[in-house]
């Protein structure tokens, strides 16, 4: 889950680019705000919860 959060924060959403690079580290600005990342994580957790209930 930790790497997914890093990917969400720093991966650019460049459509049409064949090989977008993810650059992160000290001094790098995130491309998505904390609120956006938290919203995406909430949606993913909700989806996993529904899948878990449906499979039982």
N, C-alpha and C positions, 0 to 999 in steps of 0.2 A: 504494500500500500504506500510505503514511503517513496518509492521510485515513481509511482503513479502521480503522486502529489508534485514531485519535482518536475516530471514531464508536463503536467498541467500548467505549472507556473512559468516554465521557461521555453516550452516548445512554441515556435511561431506558427500561426495558422496561415500559411502561404499556399493558396490554391494555385495549381498550375506549375509549381516549381518541382522539378524532378527529384532533387536531393536537398531538402531543407535541413539545415544544421541546427542542433540544439546547443546553445552556448550558455553555460551557467557556471557560477563560481563567485568568488569575492568581487564585489563591485558591480555585478551584472544586475540589471533591473529586470524584474519579472514582467512578462508580457500580459499576465492576467492578475487581477487584484485578488486579495484574500477572500473577499466576499464572493467573487465569481467561483473560485476554487472550492469554497465551502458549499456553494449551491450545487456544483457538479458532484461533489462527494456525497451530499445528501441524496441526490437523485440515484446515484449508483447503489448506495446502501439500501434505498427503498426498492430498487429493482431486484437486488439480491434477496431481500426479504420476501418479496412476492414470489420469486422463483422457488425459494425454499418452501413456502407454504403450498404452492401448487404441486410440487413433487411429492409431498407427503400424503 
